[in-house]
Amino acid sequence: MEPLGATTVFLVICVSCLLFLSARRKTPGSGKLPPGPVAFPLIGNMLQLNAKNMPQELEQLSRTYGPIFTIYLGSERVVVLHGYEAVKEALVDLAEAFGARGSIPLFDKTGKGTGITLTNGEQWKELRRFALTTLRNYGMGKKSVEERIQEETHFLVERLRNTQGRPYDTSLLLIHVVANIICAIVFGDRFDYEDENFVTLISLILENGKLPQSLWAVLYTFFPTLMDYVPGPHQKIFQNVLKLRRFVQERVKMHRESLDPNCPRDFIDAFLIKMDEERMNSQSHFKMGTLCQCAVELFMAGTGTTSTTLNYGLLILLKYPEIQEKVQEEIDRVIGQNRSPSMADRSQMPYTDAVIHEIHRFITLIPLGASRAVTRDVHLRQFLIPKGTTIYPVLRSVLHDSREFPNPEQFNPGHFLDANGAFKKSDYFMPFSAGKRVCLGEGLARMELFLVLTAILQHFTLKPVVDPNDLDITPVSSFVSNEHKPFQLCALPRERQ
């Protein structure tokens, strides 16, 4: 039995290798896959890639194989796009072909084929169109999105004032602020920061924001089928999403009982009205499960990314007090201290606008970009990429391109200012990605960043608890995102002029 067992194992390995190599080389029609490092059966390029610093790993590979190359995450084939030209050519010039969402195993399981973020085809188009319409700045309930953000900044300023200039970690406060803005949009009302339900909601969001950055999540990305049966912290993500879904279900039930079709209050009301309008359509994508998933996605996607960007921005302003001072001079000149900042002010504040753009560019929050997939066999330059192939558009390679942004590793608002100090747009600015799958919440995130940052600097001067020269603003990279190092600040009230 022993020799037979050894022979069987040997044959299985040989067959696996042959199947893997066959799948790797097989491309329908004429053409070939982009080149890439040799991958091992089953584990792909796992041993050759440092998951803790994937952007740099992929940059090194691009120097060897060019701006378009192939890697394998486990048995999944991934084509990597590196550099502005390759990313633009695929995501913008061939937007339709590169317009599907790529596989994200952790979130594929939690989404269950519903929602906006992870779906494709007609379902995705309909839901995205509906969400964009509903999330527009005006026309939702009695308050515009801008008014909801301005309302939340009042609570933020009051909370900072209560610190009385003592050292304070703003991370949790900014998560509360951003989450409450989304609560106001989705549920029609905000929560008190100490509300028990709100505290639970935040804890779930925080935990699910950290878990995808762990080694367990990386292993799940490489081996999703196997990791489904392995106990570990990654299983907590699925449990937390179920809890978030139950929270949303309770809110939907309350909305259904008080719904007035003639006066929608928020996203849930708008979705329920759409469900009622299409109740006779058996093919409708507007169903209860989809509503709950959309709400969960809004919380998961919007809260962590925007709050991290805001907090990172504060750290950078602590590092460069002269930049903070110039922003405050512009705030005093355009807005003053007697009214709330509004989006109408932004066009008159080129330096502040440049600082916010540079924050996005410098930190490159999602350095690999959200994965895409090709909707058909598509030719990209001399290569043929088969339908369904996962695509990684490396946004860091665009946002840190030294041809467009000299000394890209340095924070410099001048990257977005012309010789006369006017704001200068850049085609290379794509922190929210580009093409058909550009981030759904881009408009909301930009609005939040401008209104919240200007409100803070309107009322406070931010001081570090250490020498500014000792502050480290270098990103802490993971497989998923860039984070800032922990820090505290002192928010000193400004004298009214």
N, C-alpha and C positions, 0 to 999 in steps of 0.2 A: 504493500500500500504506500510505503514511503516514497519509493522511486516514482510511482504513478502520480503521487501528490506533487512532487517536485517538477515532473514533466508538465503537469496541468498548469502549475503556476507559471512555468517558463512560456508555455503556449499562450496563456492569457496576456502576459506582458508583451510578447511578440505581436499578437493580434491588436492589442491596444496601441502599440507604437505605429503599426501599419495604418490603422484607422485614423489615428491622429494626423500622421503625415499626409494621408490621402485627403482628409478634410482640410488640412492646411493649404495644400497645393491646388485643390480643386476649385476652379473658378468658372462659372458658366460663360459661354461665349468666348470671344477673343479677349486677350489682355491678361494682366497678372496682378496679383496683390502687391501692395507696397512692401519693400524689404523690411527686415527687422532681425533682432537677435534670435538665435536658435532657441526654440522652446522645448521643454521636456514634456513627455506625455503626462496627462492628467493635471500636473501642477503648473504647466505653462512656464512663464518667466518669473514665477514667484520668488525663486532663489536669487534672481539677478536684480530684483527691484527692491529698493529700500522704501517701504510704505510710509515711513515717517517723513521722507523728503522726496516725494514723487515728482514735484515740479523740476527739481534739479536733476533727478535721475533721467527724466524725459528730455531735458535740455541736452544732457550728455549724449543720449541716444540720437537726438536730432543731428548732432555734429557728425555722427558716424553714418547715419542712414538717410539724412536729408529731412526736409520739413514734413514729409508724409511717410509714416512708417507703421509697421504692424507689431503689436505685442499680444501676448496671451495671458489673460487673468484666469488661471485654472485652464479649463478647456474653451473658454470664451474668447473669440477673436475680437481684438480692439484695434481700430485704426486711429492713430494719433495725428492731429493736425498741429503743427508747431510754427509759429510766426504769423504775422498779420496777413500776408498774401495767401497762405494756405487756408487760414480760418475764414477770411473774407470770401475767397473763391468758393468754398464749400457752403458756408452758412448763409451768405448773402446772394452770391451769383447763382448758386444752385439750391436756393432756399427750399424749394418744394421737395427735392430729392433728399435733402438733409433735414427735413422738418419733423421727423418722428422722435419720440423719446426713447433713449437707449435703456438697456436693462440696468436697473438699480435693485439688486436682489433684496436688500433689507426692506426697501419701501414698496417693491412689487408685492411682497407678501401682505403688508399692512393695507395697501390700497385696494387689493382684491378686484382690480379691473374697473374701479370707479374713480370719480373725482376728475380733476383737471390736469394735475401735474404729471401723472404717469400714464394717462390714456393716449390713444392715437386715433387717427381717422376722423369720421364724421362726429363721433361722440366728443372727442376733444375739441373740434372746431366749434360745435354748438355751445358747449359749456364755457369755453374760453370767451366766445363772443358775448355770452350772457354775463359772465363775471366782469368783463371789461366795462360793459354798459352799466352794470350795477355799481361798480366801484369808482365810477367817474367822480370828479371833484364835486359836481353839483347834481341836484335832482334826486337825492335819496332821502326820503323822510323830511323832517323839518330842518335838519341841520346838514350843511355840506360837510364833506370830509375835512376840508380846511378848518372849519369851525370846531370840529371834534378834536383835531390836533391842538388848536389854540386853547381849547378848554382844558386839555390834559396838561399843557405846559404850565398853566396856572398852579395846578397841584404840584408839579415838579418844582417850580420856583419856590413854593411855600415849604416843601420838604427840605430843599437845599438851605433855605433861610434858617430853618430850625436846627441845622448843624452848628450854627453860630461860629463858623469859621474853623471848626475842629477838623482834624484829618478824617476823611470819609471815603469809603469805597463805593463808587457810584454804580457798580455793575448791576446789582439787584434792582436799584431804583429805576434805572433805564429800561430794564426788562419789564418792570411794572408799567412804566409809561407806555412803551410800545405795545405790550399786550392789551392794555386798557384801550388804546386807540382801536385795535382790531376788535375788541369786545364791543366798543361803541358802534363800529361799522356792522358787525355780524349780529349782535344781540340788541342793538339799539340803546344800550346804556353802559356806563362804566361801573367798576367795582371800587369800593374802598380798598386801599392797599392791604388792610388787615383782615378783610373779609375771608372767612374760612374757605369758601368755595374757590375764591380767587387765589389764595395761597396754595391750595391743592393743585389748581390748574397750572400755576407757575412752576411748582415743583416737578410736575410731569413734563412740562416743556423743557425745563433745565436738564433733567435726567436724560431725556431723549435727544437733547442737543449734544450731550457729552458722549453718550454711548457709541454713536457712529464713528467717533474718532479713535476708538479703542482697537487693540489688536484683534479682539473677537470679531468686530465688525469687518475688519480687513479680511479675516479668514472666511467670513460669511460671503464676502464679495467674490472670493476665489472659489469657494466650495459650498454654494448655497444648499444643495440637496443633502450633503453630508451634515452640515452644521445645523440643519433643522432637527436632527436627532441628538445633537450634542448639547448637554446642559451648560449654561454659562450666562454671563451678563447680557449677551445679545438677545436672549429670550425675553429680557425685561422690556425691550423696546416694544414687542408685540403686546405685552400685557398693558403697558402704559397707553398705547394707542386705543386699546379697548376701553380703558377708563376715560380717555378723552372723548371717545365716541359716545359713551353713556352720558357724559356731562352735556354734550351737545344735544342728545336725544331728549333730555329733560327740558332743555331750553326750547327745543322745537315744539314739544308738547304744550308748553306754556304759550308759545306764540300762536299755535293753531287755535287755542281756546279764545284768544282775544284778537284774532286777525280781522282787519278791516281792509278788504280788497281795494277800496278807493283811497286808502292812505297807508301805503307800505312804510314801515318804520326803519327797516334795515335789510340786510342781505337775506336773512331767513324769511322774512315776510315776502320779499320779492321772489324767492325761490318757491315758496308755498303757493303763491299766486300763479306762477308759471306751471307748477304741477297741476293745479286745478284746471287751468286752461287746456292742458294736454291730457287730461285724465282718460279721454276716449281714444287716445293714440297709443296702441300697444307697443309701438316702436320708440316711444318717447324716452329720452335720456334723463328726464327730470323725475327722479324717484327719491324716496326717503333715504335710501342708503347712500345715494350720490350726494344729497344735501349734507348729510353728516360727514362724509369724507371731504367734501369741499371746505367745510368749516374747519375741520381738523387740519387740513393742508394750509389754510390761511394762517392759523396759529403757528404751526410748526415751521413753515417757510418764512413767515414774516417777522415773528418775534425775535428769534435768535439772531438772524442776519442783521437786521436793522439796529438792534440794541448793541450788538458787538461793534458795528461800524461807528455808532455814536460814541461808545465808550473809548474805542481806539482813537477817535478824533480828539477827544478830551486829552488823552495821554500825549498825543502829538503836540497839542497846544501848550501843554505843560513843558514839553521839551523845548519849544520855540516861543518864549514869551513875546518876542518882537512881532511874530505873526499874529498872536492873540491880540496884541495892542492895535495892530493895523485893522483887524476885523472890527474891533470895538469902535475905532474912529469912524469907520464906514457906517456902523450901526447908529452911532450918535448923529451922524450927518443926515442919514436918510430916514431913519425911524424915530430917533429920539428915545426917551424913556417913559413916555406917557401913554403909549398904545402898544398893542401886541404886534409883532412882526406878521406880515402877510406875504403871500406868494407874489403879489404885485410889486413888492419891494425888490425882488431878486434881480430884475433887469437893471436896476440902478445901483447894484452892489457887485461889480465885476470881481473885486478882490475876494470877497466872501465866497462868491460862486466858484472862483478858481481854487480856493482852499478846500471846499467841499469836494470838488472834482479830484483834487490831488489826494485827498484822504481815500477816496474810492480806488484811485489808481495805485497808490503806494501800498496799501494793505492787501489788495487783490484777494478779497475774502474767500472766493471760491477759485483757487488757482487753476484747477483742471477744467473748470466749467462743468455745468450739468451735462451728463452724457446725452448724446444724440444717437439716432439710428437711421440708416438710409431706407427710404420707402421703396426703392427699386434698385436693380443693378445699375450702377452709375459709373461713368468714366470720370476720373479726376486726374487731369494731366495724362501721363502715360499709363496710369493704373486703372484697373477695374475693381470696384468694390461691390461685393455681392449684396443683394437685398437682405436687410435685417442685421447687417454688421453694425456693431456698436462703435460709436465715434467719440473720441475725447478731444474737444477743441481746447487747447491749453491757453486759457485767457492770460495767464501770467506772461507768456511769450509775446503777447500783443501789448499789454499794459506796461511792460518793462522793456520795450524795444528802444534801444539807445539811439536809433536813427530819428525817432519821433520825440523821445523824452531823454535828452542828454543827462548822463549820470542818473539812470533810473532808480538806483538804490538809495538816492537821497530824496528827502521830502522837499519839494520846491513848487510853490504855487505858480511860479513863472512858467511852468510847463503849459499853463492854460491862459497866459496873458500875452498880448502882443506888445510891441515896442511902446505903444501909447498907453498901456495899462488897461486896455479894453479886453473883455473876455474873448478867448480864442477857442473855437471848437476844434475837436480832433476826431478824425475817423477811427483812430486807434482806441478811443475811449469806449470800451465795451465791458464794463464790470458786470453788467446784467445780461451778457451774451449778445447775440445778434440773430437776425433772420426770423423765421417763423416761431421759434421757441424762445424769443427774448422774454425775460422774466415778466410774468403777469403783474407783479406788484411793483414794477419799476417806478411808475408815477407816484404811487403812495410812498415808497421808500425815499424818493428824492424830496418829496414834500415834507416828510417827517424830519429828515436830516436838516433841511434848511430852517424850518420853523423851530425845532427844538434847540439846535445849536445857537441860533441867533437869540432866542429867548434866554438861554443860560448866560451868554456873554453880554446881553443887554443889562442883566441884573447883577452879575458877579464877575470878579476877576479871579481866575483860577491860579492857585499857587501849589507847586509840588512840595512834598514833605522832605525831599532830598534836593541836592544841587541838580539843576536841569541837565548839567553835563553827565550826571550819573544815571539818568533815565535811559533805559534801553527800549527803543521802539521797534527793534527787529522782530518780525513775525515769528511766532511759534507754529511751525508747520505740522500738519497731519495729512492723512490720506484724503480727508474731506475738505478741510478749511485751514485758513490762517487765523491765529488768535493772538491777542496781545498778552504781555506778561502782567501779573497782578500789580496794582498800584493804588495809592490813595492820593487824594487832593484836598486842598482847603478852598472852599468857596467863600470868598470875601465879598460882602455886599458893596456895590459901587455907590459912590456918593451921587445923589440926584443933582442934575445940573439945572 
